[in-house]
Amino acid sequence: MRAISDPNELKILTSLKQKRGYNPQNKNKIVKLQISGYKGLYAELRGENLRFFLRYSKANGKKTDRVYKGLSLSQITSSALPYDRELIAKGLDPIEEQKKARQQAAKLAEDNKKQKITFEDVYLQWKGYAQKKTLSKYDVSTEESYKALRDMNRYFHVFEKHILPSLAKTPIYSITSYHLTEIFAPLYSEHYATANKCATPLGDIFSWYERETKGEFKTPITSSFAINLRDSRKEGIGKTKNFNAPDYRALPVIFGHLNSDRYENNTSALVTQFCILTACRGQAIRKLQWENIHLNDDYTGYFIIPKEDNKIKDAPKELRTVYFGSMVGALLTNLKDKQIALAPAIKYVFPNKYRKDWVENPKPLSENAINTFMRKTFHVNELKEGYFWKDADNEKDGLIHTHATSRACFQTWALEQKDAKTGLPRYSKELTESCLLHAKADQYKGAYDRSRVSEDELYRIKGDWEDFVFSFVFAGSEIEANPLNGIALEDLQDHEADIQRLEKQGQSIEAQEEADIQHLENEIQDIQQEGVETNRSEKIRGLRERQNAIRKMYHVIKSYRIYTHGLMHLAKAQDDFKKYGGETLLRKLEEQKEK
């Protein structure tokens, strides 16, 4: 019961007690008294509690009471009662209006509370949840848990650098789709890949908080968000720069430099070579294990990339199987023999020999080692010799990277190869995509196209690719071992001129070789059918020798062609060194290396 000090209230209280009477049996009797001068205002005594209420008729004619809890008579008559009468005069219900006022006050309090919950608060909660969820899959003491946490921290770092500063102090409930568009639009237009990396965790954060609040919070990432970013995405895609790749026709020369004696015992160089030869991603080669390699009797074979080392973790087995030809198989065999002599128990094909304990505690070569080799060692050495190996696109002047040099060159080469007889594409698009471990991207095509690429086709294209990559190395070795004298070189140039003339008419060098061999084969068959024994064996032997000479001649022509084309690309790399400021770039790279 509130304390009563107002004389008028004390007087009303006394009157109510008198009305009740002083019999102990009447102590709980409820008595009422109308307040004089205030129509409809009553005082009521319930036990020892005095309260006031207004009796009025609602809009539908039904009578009801509006109780004034906790208010003194003076407060009621001065403010509450006049206000209520004003509402009644307007046809409003004071009780309903009071409920609305309480609801609005509660909502205001809740809004004030929400305004204190910033995006940074929610982000930190989600970050802890994500880390805990990831680490729950691993034993905390293992290297896998360390790697998982390291990769996740990189994931967080990109978001914290590009998005968090703009949203950190913003109340999360006040974030709108329009607000997000203002942040992401410039990022998508300038750095498309980075924006995509940031959009994924942002969606995860909002979805997680929506679940945590049981739907009270609604994610601001709506369809309008995607629509508003449509133009920025297009602009960003137009500016997106892929990894730099050389002209694929220069790749045999570049591979020849990587395959030189300078890098014979360099594991990073070996990994780069195998990335090129297999058209495979760097991570799969760096972490390649002997147990996953399957070798055939002819040294061809394949290896299966474990799920954890594949770019797409849930990819099926056929999208994790890399086929290779006999040259890669021979290199692997030679590599294994050398490794067994040093450390027989090592499971990795390319262990990190930069570690002092690599024999006792073998680890795969790190990605940083490959990047260091390409950016600092290979690039610097080539620049020092005056060669600038740049992107095939003339508008780009960046130095080449391992990823594009292996995969982009392979795909471009495969799509441009023509059959010598028909002039049609030698390899199908599906075969090329299969070698790159790409799934059918279109969901309808993936659903309806059940075609499969055969192993024979995979071995054929990989064998041809290895021949192409090694072509400059082999051509140089043959020319060095069998140099032509002046007469032989002049004769070779005459044959080359004849071949070029026929090529202009649409006949390939392979078709010409086959035609020349077949012409002699027809002569041999005619002699065999004549039935005349005189000198028949000598004539046939002479024609066979001519066939071998033609094969040798064409082989020499092909070798010299490859070698000459290689020298042309070397000359172009020297011209690019001057054209694109190779000296300045070399100085910059050497400064970075010193840092």
LUMLO-614278 format. One record per residue (C-alpha): x negated, y negated, z; residue in one letter. Coordinates in steps of 0.02 Angstrom, whole numbers, padded with zeros to 5 digits, always signed. Each point is the difference from the previous one (the first is absolute). Example, Ala and Ser with C-alpha at 12.3 -4.5 7.8 and 13.67 -1.06 7.14 Angstrom:
<atoms>
-00615+00225+00390a/-00069-00172-00033s/
</atoms>
This chain:
<atoms>
+00000+00000+00000m/-00070-00170-00048r/-00018-00132+00135a/+00142-00127+00005i/-00039-00181+00048s/+00128-00097-00099d/+00135-00068+00121p/+00136+00030-00130n/-00050+00181-00018e/-00006+00022+00190l/+00174-00073+00010k/+00063+00120-00137i/-00085+00145+00087l/+00086-00043+00165t/+00169-00010-00087s/-00026+00171-00082l/-00047+00080+00167k/+00152-00073+00082q/+00106+00066-00143k/-00074+00172+00022r/+00024-00005+00189g/-00121+00055+00133y/+00061+00177+00023n/-00151+00117-00019p/+00104+00109-00113q/+00011-00144-00126n/-00190-00025-00020k/-00001+00077-00175n/+00162-00082-00056k/-00021-00105-00159i/+00077-00171+00012v/+00010-00138-00130k/+00028-00186+00005l/+00027-00123-00143q/-00116-00149+00006i/+00097-00159+00011s/-00027-00121-00144g/-00075+00130-00117y/+00131+00094-00099k/-00035+00186-00015g/-00150-00004+00117l/+00011+00122+00145y/-00103+00047+00151a/-00006+00182+00053e/-00063+00083+00158l/-00056+00182-00015r/-00064+00058+00166g/-00126-00132+00045e/-00033-00055-00180n/+00075-00161-00065l/+00013-00024-00186r/+00091-00111-00124f/+00088+00044-00162f/+00098-00083-00138l/+00164+00079-00054r/+00046-00039-00179y/+00091+00070-00151s/-00098+00069-00148k/+00045-00038-00179a/+00113+00154-00006n/+00095-00059+00155g/-00077+00127+00118k/-00053-00070+00170k/-00176+00032+00063t/-00121-00065+00132d/-00168-00082-00029r/-00104+00030+00157v/-00135-00125+00048y/-00134+00107+00080k/-00132-00087+00104g/+00067-00176-00033l/+00052-00124+00134s/+00166-00093-00009l/-00086-00163-00047s/-00095+00087-00142q/+00161+00077-00063i/+00103-00159+00003t/-00137-00111-00071s/-00061+00106-00147s/+00062+00179-00017a/+00187-00034+00014l/+00006-00148-00122p/-00104+00098-00125y/+00114+00153+00013d/+00157-00105-00019r/-00075-00078-00156e/-00030+00174-00072l/+00177+00054+00043i/+00069-00155-00085a/-00093+00054-00158k/+00076+00173+00010g/-00162+00082+00058l/-00019+00124+00141d/-00125-00060+00134p/-00040+00179+00050i/-00043+00049-00179e/-00100-00158-00021e/-00093+00040+00160q/-00043+00174-00069k/-00062-00078-00161k/-00107-00121+00098a/-00076+00143+00100r/-00033+00097-00159q/-00082-00150-00081q/-00106-00027+00154a/-00052+00183+00000a/-00040-00009-00186k/-00099-00158+00027l/-00097+00084+00140a/-00031+00151-00111e/-00055-00112-00144d/-00119-00091+00117n/-00068+00168+00054k/-00020+00056-00183k/-00089-00162-00042q/-00136+00049+00121k/-00032+00166-00093i/-00126-00046-00134t/-00051+00103-00151f/-00172+00022+00078e/+00079+00080+00155d/+00091+00126-00107v/-00151+00029-00112y/-00111+00044+00148l/+00131+00121+00067q/+00017+00082-00171w/-00189+00008-00022k/-00018+00095+00164g/+00141+00117-00052y/-00080+00032-00171a/-00171+00035+00075q/+00072+00118+00129k/+00102+00092-00131k/-00151+00021-00114t/-00118+00058+00137l/+00129+00125+00065s/-00038+00104-00155k/-00183+00021+00048y/-00108+00052+00144d/-00065-00166+00070v/-00179+00064+00006s/-00010+00053-00182t/-00074-00093-00146e/+00169+00011-00090e/+00082-00107+00134s/-00140-00127-00014y/+00019-00009-00189k/+00190-00013+00013a/-00014-00144+00123l/-00134-00085-00105r/+00107+00010-00157d/+00151-00065+00096m/-00100-00146+00069n/-00046-00048-00179r/+00185+00009-00040y/+00037-00117+00146f/-00143-00117-00046h/+00072-00042-00172v/+00170-00040+00076f/-00072-00101+00143e/-00104-00102-00120k/+00134-00044-00129h/+00171+00009+00085i/-00011-00006+00189l/-00065-00181+00013p/+00155-00063-00092s/+00125+00097+00108l/-00087+00022+00168a/+00092-00134+00102k/+00163+00011-00097t/+00147+00074+00099p/+00034+00166-00084i/+00189-00025+00002y/-00018-00162-00098s/-00103+00076-00142i/+00099-00001-00162t/-00022+00072-00174s/-00033-00176-00064y/-00135-00025+00133h/-00088+00160-00056l/+00013-00050-00182t/-00095-00162+00035e/-00141+00103+00075i/-00007+00141-00127f/+00032-00095-00162a/-00172-00085-00008p/-00085+00159+00062l/+00080+00107-00136y/-00041-00125-00136s/-00185-00010+00048e/-00041+00166+00084h/+00126+00129-00057y/-00085+00154+00075a/-00026-00086+00169t/+00183-00054+00004a/+00054+00181-00029n/-00111+00058+00143k/+00079-00129+00116c/+00180+00033-00054a/-00006+00181+00059t/-00042-00033+00185p/+00120-00148+00003l/+00143+00115-00051g/-00056+00128+00129d/-00002-00131+00139i/+00175-00063-00036f/+00072+00176-00019s/-00081+00056+00162w/+00067-00150+00097y/+00173+00025-00073e/-00002+00178+00071r/-00069-00061+00166e/+00141-00126+00021t/+00131+00127-00060k/+00049-00110-00146g/+00013-00163+00096e/-00145-00067-00103f/+00026+00007-00188k/-00147+00008-00118t/-00017-00158-00108p/-00072+00102-00144i/+00151+00006-00112t/+00033+00017-00186s/-00013-00189-00017s/-00178+00011+00065f/-00049+00112-00146a/+00097-00107-00124i/-00083-00160+00061n/-00172+00078-00022l/+00032+00063-00176r/-00087-00144-00089d/-00146-00002+00122s/-00026+00187-00025r/-00004-00020-00188k/-00125-00141+00015e/-00107+00102+00119g/+00002+00153-00112i/-00060-00110-00142g/-00147-00056+00106k/-00040+00172+00070t/-00177+00053-00038k/-00038+00184-00014n/-00169+00070+00046f/-00128-00048-00131n/-00035+00135-00130a/-00125-00003-00144p/+00039+00038-00181d/+00016+00189+00005y/-00114+00014-00153r/-00141-00070+00108a/+00029+00129+00137l/-00125+00130-00067p/-00138-00132+00011v/+00053-00053+00175i/+00008+00181+00054f/-00172+00027-00074g/-00067-00136+00115h/+00088+00077+00150l/-00070+00170-00049n/-00179-00063-00015s/-00145+00057+00109d/+00016-00158+00104r/+00156+00068+00085y/-00041+00185-00005e/+00010+00023+00190n/+00127-00138+00033n/+00161+00076+00069t/+00100-00157-00037s/-00055+00009-00181a/+00052+00183-00007l/+00172-00040+00069v/+00020-00139-00129t/-00050+00119-00139q/+00124+00132+00059f/+00138-00130+00011c/-00032-00041-00183i/-00015+00181-00057l/+00159+00056+00089t/+00098-00165-00022a/+00039+00019+00184c/+00025-00123+00144r/-00151-00035+00108g/+00074+00065+00164q/+00035+00172-00074a/-00180+00016-00063i/-00082-00070+00157r/+00092+00124+00111k/-00010+00147-00120l/-00036+00165+00090q/-00077+00157-00072w/+00144+00108+00062e/+00122-00095-00112n/-00101+00029-00160i/+00046+00146-00113h/-00127+00043-00136l/+00032+00111-00152n/-00127+00112-00084d/-00028-00128-00139d/-00037-00136+00132y/+00166-00086-00031t/+00112-00014+00152g/+00105-00109+00111y/+00009-00066+00177f/+00151-00037+00108i/+00008-00163+00095i/+00064+00024+00179p/+00158-00098+00041k/-00089-00109+00126e/-00129-00054-00130d/+00124-00034-00139n/+00071-00173-00039k/+00178+00069+00007i/+00004+00103+00160k/+00154+00104-00043d/-00051+00035-00181a/+00027+00180-00059p/-00146+00114-00039k/+00002-00032-00188e/-00025-00186+00033l/-00150+00038+00110r/-00090+00120-00118t/-00146-00072-00099v/-00066+00103-00147y/-00176-00017-00068f/-00104+00066-00144g/-00158+00105-00005s/-00119-00148+00020m/+00074-00050+00168v/+00002+00183+00050g/-00185+00016-00042a/-00039-00159+00096l/+00096+00064+00152l/-00092+00166-00008t/-00169-00087-00008n/+00051-00117+00141l/+00053+00145+00110k/-00164+00092-00027d/-00097-00155+00054k/+00113-00027+00151q/-00014+00179+00059i/-00188-00017+00001a/+00015-00150+00118l/+00153+00038+00105a/+00099+00158-00042p/+00148-00035+00117a/+00052-00171-00063i/+00181+00001-00058k/-00003-00165-00096y/-00060-00010-00180v/-00062-00178+00028f/-00050-00013+00183p/-00053-00167+00071n/-00188+00022-00004k/-00023-00178+00064y/+00036+00069+00174r/-00149+00068+00095k/+00100+00148+00064d/+00083+00042-00166w/-00058+00181+00006v/+00061+00036+00178e/+00152-00113-00009n/+00052-00016-00184p/+00121-00139-00048k/+00068-00048-00171p/-00075-00150-00088l/+00088-00161+00046s/+00093-00112-00122e/-00114-00143+00051n/-00150+00097-00063a/+00077+00012-00174i/+00047-00184-00001n/-00174-00047+00057t/-00076+00105-00138f/+00106-00075-00138m/-00001-00180+00059r/-00176-00018+00068k/-00109+00139-00069t/+00064+00042-00174f/+00059-00175-00045h/-00155-00086+00065v/-00119+00121-00085n/+00091-00013-00166e/+00006-00190+00012l/-00184-00004+00038k/-00029+00093-00162e/+00110-00125-00092g/+00158+00105-00020y/+00170-00069+00051f/+00129+00139+00002w/+00164-00094+00003k/+00184+00032-00020d/+00057+00045-00176a/+00122-00146+00002d/-00095-00153-00061n/+00100-00112+00117e/-00073+00090+00149k/-00182-00009+00046d/-00003+00107+00156g/-00122+00142+00024l/+00071+00174-00026i/+00066+00108+00143h/-00007+00188+00025t/+00188+00028+00006h/+00041-00083-00167a/-00161+00058-00082t/+00053+00179+00029s/+00190+00001-00015r/+00040-00146-00117a/-00138+00050-00121c/+00060+00180-00001f/+00180-00047-00038q/-00047-00125-00135t/-00119+00126-00080w/+00130+00139+00004a/+00138-00106-00077l/-00111-00061-00142e/-00067+00170-00056q/+00067+00061-00168k/+00003+00174-00074d/-00130+00014-00140a/+00120+00087-00121k/+00170-00077+00034t/-00048-00172+00067g/+00129+00024+00138l/-00039-00028+00186p/-00112+00139+00061r/+00070+00002+00178y/+00178-00031+00060s/+00046-00136+00124k/+00062+00135+00119e/-00168+00089-00007l/-00093-00162+00040t/+00116-00042+00145e/-00019+00176+00067s/-00190-00019+00002c/+00022-00161+00101l/+00117+00092+00121l/+00144-00117-00042h/+00178+00060+00026a/+00140-00042-00121k/+00046-00172+00065a/+00176-00013-00068d/+00122+00096+00109q/+00107+00055-00147y/-00149+00054-00102k/-00068+00091+00151g/+00167+00087+00023a/+00029+00052-00181y/-00177+00022-00067d/-00054+00173+00060r/-00148+00014-00119s/-00165+00056+00072r/-00177-00027-00061v/-00097+00162-00025s/-00168+00035+00081e/-00077+00027-00172d/+00047-00178-00050e/-00069-00069+00163l/-00165+00093-00021y/-00011-00058-00182r/+00024-00185+00034i/-00117+00002+00151k/-00133+00092-00101g/+00015-00127-00141d/-00009-00143+00125w/-00159+00070+00078e/-00077+00017-00174d/+00041-00182-00034f/-00068-00063+00166v/-00163+00097-00020f/-00014-00038-00187s/-00127-00142+00014f/-00106+00099+00123v/-00004+00153-00114f/-00024-00102-00159a/-00147-00092+00078g/-00078+00163+00059s/+00015+00080-00172e/-00072-00151-00091i/-00141-00010+00125e/-00037+00187-00020a/+00018+00000-00191n/-00051-00170-00069p/+00028-00025-00187l/-00140-00051-00115n/+00023-00138-00129g/+00056+00114-00142i/+00123+00095+00110a/+00070-00163+00070l/+00024-00069-00176e/+00088+00159-00053d/+00109-00010+00155l/+00048-00179-00042q/+00053+00053-00176d/+00113+00135+00072h/+00068-00123+00126e/+00043-00121-00141a/+00094+00137-00094d/+00095+00047+00158i/+00047-00180+00036q/+00066-00018-00177r/+00112+00152+00023l/+00055-00061+00171e/+00065-00159-00079k/+00110+00112-00105q/+00073+00076+00158g/-00105+00158+00015q/-00084+00033+00168s/-00178+00062+00021i/+00066+00161+00075e/+00111+00030-00152a/-00146-00034-00117q/-00111+00124+00092e/+00135+00132-00006e/+00029-00031-00186a/-00186+00017-00040d/-00015+00161+00101i/+00159+00071-00078q/-00062-00040-00176h/-00155+00106+00030l/+00106+00135+00082e/+00107+00009-00158n/-00158+00023-00105e/-00055+00142+00114i/+00169+00086-00019q/-00008-00019-00190d/-00171+00082-00004i/+00060+00142+00111q/+00148+00030-00119q/-00105-00001-00160e/-00063+00174+00035g/-00170-00037-00079v/-00139+00063+00111e/-00138-00102-00082t/-00065-00131+00121n/+00168-00002+00089r/-00073+00013+00174s/-00130-00133-00037e/+00133-00122-00064k/+00108+00030+00153i/-00149-00024+00116r/-00041-00162-00088g/+00178-00063+00019l/+00001+00046+00184r/-00161-00098+00024e/+00081-00148-00088r/+00150+00014+00118q/-00115-00004+00151n/-00094-00147-00074a/+00165-00094-00026i/+00054+00036+00178r/-00168-00062+00063k/+00010-00154-00110m/+00173-00046+00064y/-00055+00034+00178h/-00148-00118-00023v/+00112-00131-00081i/+00123+00010+00146k/-00142-00013+00126s/-00074-00151-00087y/+00171-00079-00014r/+00030+00020+00186i/-00173-00064+00039y/+00018-00149-00118t/+00171-00044+00072h/-00076+00010+00173g/-00138-00121-00050l/+00134-00118-00067m/+00088+00000+00168h/-00166-00029+00088l/-00028-00150-00113a/+00174-00065+00039k/-00032+00018+00187a/-00157-00105-00024q/+00099-00132-00096d/+00132-00002+00138d/-00137-00028+00127f/-00042-00164-00086k/+00179-00044-00046k/+00077+00022+00173y/-00141-00064+00110g/-00084+00162+00052g/-00142-00091+00087e/+00120-00098+00110t/+00098+00157+00042l/-00159+00095+00040l/-00056-00138+00119r/+00169+00002+00086k/-00003+00190+00021l/-00176-00002+00070e/+00052-00134+00126e/+00148+00109+00053q/-00117+00149+00018k/-00115-00099+00114e/+00148-00051+00109k/
</atoms>
